[in-house]
Every structure is written in structure tokens, then in C-alpha cells.
């Protein structure tokens, strides 16, 4: 008999040393986590048309905006967080964003890498603390 899906079976990640994962893999999950937090924050503002929600979210969840946000929170990072960010920033992605310079794209990749790492480490309070510094509530 197949096991049915449950929140725990989907979200219950094993304990791992996530810092050993590829920075691009951490950025991959971090991009989605950041997008979900931003979208959830926008819903708290009230019901509005989805095209308006998309425009606002797109203005927050893009390489240029993420690079700017990273500048603001970088002084708040611990040594470990700074190390994770640098690994993402110094990675070698196979592509770049269409609306951002390479430097901005790499800084955004570092930001996403940090978000992904904090998520996988289950450091949700810290993750939301840092995002709260740069995403208007």
C-alpha cells in the first residue's frame, strides 16, 4: 500500500549539513521560499486583483531588488550567514537575469542562497527577521 501524502512527509526534511549543498541548490529553494513569504505578506494587506498582486510581487522578487535588499541586511548577518551568502554570490550560474546586471544577479543569488539555507536549517524566526527588514509589511 502506498503511503499517502501528508505535510510532515512532504515538509519533514532530514537533518543534514545543508551548508555542504551546492549554493545554486540552496538558491533554488531560497527563491521559492522568498517568493512565498512575499506573496503571503501581500495577502495580509487585503484582497486585490491578481494582476496587481503579481506586479507588486515582481517588483520585490527580482534580481535587482534582491541585490538592494541584500545590501541592507548584510551588516546584520552572522559570520556563518555571511559565509553562506558569499558562497551563493561567488557561484557560477549558467545564466543571468534579463533585467539585471551580472553583479546584481550574483548578489541576488547569494541572497536566495542564504534564504534557502535558513529555511532548510529550520531557522524560520531568523529567516523572517531578515526578510522583515527588507519587505514592507
C-alpha positions in Angstrom: 0.0 0.0 0.0 1.3 3.5 -0.9 1.9 6.0 1.8 -0.4 8.9 1.5 1.0 12.4 1.3 1.0 14.5 4.5 2.5 17.8 5.4 5.1 16.0 7.5 6.1 13.6 4.7 6.5 16.5 2.3 8.0 19.1 4.6 9.8 16.8 7.0 13.3 17.2 5.7 16.0 15.1 7.2 18.7 16.7 9.3 21.7 17.4 7.1 24.6 19.7 6.9 22.9 22.0 4.3 25.9 24.2 4.1 27.6 21.4 2.1 24.9 21.6 -0.6 25.6 23.4 -3.8 24.9 27.2 -3.4 22.8 27.1 -6.5 20.7 24.4 -5.0 20.2 26.5 -1.8 19.4 29.5 -4.0 16.9 27.4 -6.0 14.8 26.6 -2.9 15.5 30.1 -1.4 14.0 31.8 -4.4 10.7 29.9 -3.8 10.7 30.5 -0.1 11.3 34.2 -0.5 8.5 34.4 -3.2 6.1 32.5 -0.8 6.9 34.9 2.1 6.4 37.9 -0.1 3.1 36.7 -1.6 1.8 35.8 1.9 2.8 39.3 3.1 0.9 40.9 0.2 -2.2 38.8 1.0 -2.2 40.2 4.6 -2.6 43.7 3.0 -6.1 42.7 1.8 -7.9 41.2 -1.2 -6.9 42.7 -4.5 -6.8 41.7 -8.2 -4.2 39.1 -9.0 -2.5 41.2 -11.7 -1.9 43.9 -9.1 -0.6 41.3 -6.7 1.7 40.0 -9.4 3.1 43.4 -10.3 3.8 44.2 -6.6 5.4 40.8 -6.0 7.5 41.1 -9.2 8.9 44.4 -8.0 10.1 42.7 -4.9 11.1 39.3 -6.1 13.6 40.1 -8.9 17.4 40.1 -9.0 17.9 43.9 -8.8 15.5 44.3 -5.9 17.0 41.3 -4.1 20.6 42.7 -4.5 19.4 46.0 -3.0 17.8 44.1 -0.1 21.0 42.2 0.5 22.9 45.4 0.9 20.5 46.5 3.7 20.7 43.2 5.7 24.3 42.4 5.1 25.5 44.3 8.2 23.1 42.2 10.3 24.5 38.8 9.2 26.4 36.4 11.5 29.7 35.1 10.3 28.0 31.8 9.2 25.3 33.6 7.3 27.9 35.9 5.6 29.8 32.8 4.6 26.6 31.2 3.1 25.8 34.4 1.3 29.3 34.7 -0.2 29.2 31.1 -1.4 26.0 32.0 -3.3 27.3 35.3 -4.6 30.6 33.6 -5.8 28.8 30.7 -7.5 28.9 30.3 -11.3 25.3 30.2 -12.5 24.8 29.2 -16.1 22.6 32.1 -16.9 21.8 35.7 -15.7 18.6 37.7 -15.2 17.3 39.5 -18.2 16.7 42.7 -16.3 19.8 42.9 -14.1 23.5 43.3 -14.4 25.7 40.3 -13.6 26.8 41.8 -10.3 23.2 42.2 -9.2 22.3 38.7 -10.3 25.2 37.2 -8.3 24.2 39.3 -5.2 20.6 38.1 -5.6 21.8 34.5 -5.9 23.7 35.0 -2.6 20.5 36.4 -1.0 18.5 33.4 -2.2 21.2 31.0 -1.1 21.0 32.5 2.4 17.2 32.3 2.5 17.3 28.7 1.3 19.9 27.7 3.9 18.0 29.3 6.7 14.8 27.6 5.6 16.5 24.1 5.3 18.1 24.6 8.7 14.6 25.4 10.1 15.8 28.8 11.3 12.4 30.3 10.5 12.5 33.1 13.0 15.8 34.3 11.7 14.7 33.9 8.1 11.6 36.0 8.8 13.6 38.5 10.8 15.9 39.2 7.9 13.1 39.3 5.3 11.1 41.6 7.6 14.0 44.1 7.5 13.5 44.5 3.7 10.0 43.6 2.8 7.3 46.2 3.7 4.6 44.6 6.0 
